[in-house]
Amino acid sequence: MTTQESFNAGQLDPTFGNNGIVTIDLPNGMSRFPSIVTFGTGAALKIYFAGWLVTTTPYTYVVGRLNRDGTPDKAFGNDGLITGLFAGQSAVVRSMAIQPDGKIILFAEQNYGASFPCFARFDSDGTLDKSFGTDGYTVLEIELAPPAPASALDAKAPSSNSGASPFGVEILPDGKILAFKHYTFGGTGGGSIGLIIRLNAEGLLDTDFNQIGYIGVIHPDYLHTATVLSDIMVQADGKYLGCGAVGNYVDPASAMFVRYDTEGNLDTSFGTKGNGFVTIEAPASTGGIGVQRMVQQPNQRILGIGRANSQMGMMTSIEPDGTPNIQFNRGVPLITSLQDNAVTDWTGGAIQKDGKIVVVGTAGTVNGEADIVVARFIDEKFDPAFNNGMGWVSTHVEDGTESATGVALQDDGKILISAYTDSLGKALVLRYLA
């Protein structure tokens, strides 16, 4: 990192795109981009983004690749972009991951009906890998019933549309694929459960995981309300950690973590109640909290990133065994408001090599003017070396609501984020100095 970059930490990188911002030129206009990752080292590093087009019916996926300077990588797809349908299905892209061999896994869910999980795999040049699933695609017709007395969690019955975080697909060391989905039943009054899915390297359900390749996630104390699963990750010991919230149908009451072993069994050593779940109560006056994203901290601690019902950003840190990390904000959730009488929402995060926390999201008024925000913390305090002592920076691209949707750190420490503007439906990639 150069002295100039260090001095300007938090500023847009003038060597990237148009003064730090790349506007993705998409066919058919409006888009939503929820995911961004980096891959490779040194000169081979590329920037990937993924999302879907909302002006086409059915919705089509979009995957793109940029060079380090923000120009389209012409060697990828059609002038840097690939588009298509998941085996003819209209779907909303939720996440993507890059395999060690450079192949790309795209994860989505149908945006109508039962909202089945969908996967696709592409070669490193953007060509559909037809050895994966069925001609390159896997659409899982998994239907879950809401929990009820004397009914099995995996009983088959129609489910309604669902929501999911734009994160949460991971390539395991053996090439298998781990993902999650969130199911709701009967609108806002029918309950909510999560689903953890594992595919083998060929794109088929892995029956070594819970015998059927997936498992329902529901907190035993919230059988008939809401267990919201928002993200999943693999810990250093190979176990699977999920996060989200539990509570009523509209607003979460408490943040939630849950852990499973590699066979799909709840890890009863996680937390203090012996059921594999950890819940974290909201601080007074916040009305409830939920975790949208997790990142790995030093010493195998886990940082949960999300928001409070009071429309403020939230972070909470736990030890590997699920107990509170007292070195972060004395073991209680950190609630942050960047502007008076305005919304602050954290939508993604990353941990720098020095342990500093980078979070991204949006700040502004509800259904009005809101801008992209990037903040950096040292534990629970704003980093005074970021944005000339402020600790956070906002970026205004155009009028209306703008939000960061994903974040990744380059090998040189620079901060990449994906974002969108709501008024014109533009997809953006921005890069900040670190």
Secondary structure, 3 states (H helix, E strand, C coil): CCHHHHHCCCCECCCCCECCEEECCCCCCCEEEEEEEEECCHHHCEEEEEEEECCCCCCEEEEEEECCCCCECCCCCECCEEEECECCECEEEEEEEECCCCCEEEEEEECCCCCCEEEEEECCCCCECCCCCECCEEECCCCCCCCCCCCCCCCCCCCCCCCCCCCCEEECCCCCEEEEEEEECCHHHCCEEEEEEEECCCCCECCCCCCCCEEEECCHHHCCCEEEEEEEEECCCCCEEEEEEEECCCCEEEEEEEEECCCCCECCCCCCCCCCEEEEECCCCCCCEEEEEEEECHHHCEEEEEEECCCEEEEEEECCCCCECCCCHHHCCEEECCCCCCEEEEEEEEECCCCCEEEEEEEECCCCCEEEEEEEEECCEECCCCCCCCCEEEECCCCCEEEEEEEEECCCCCEEEEEEECCCCCEEEEEECC
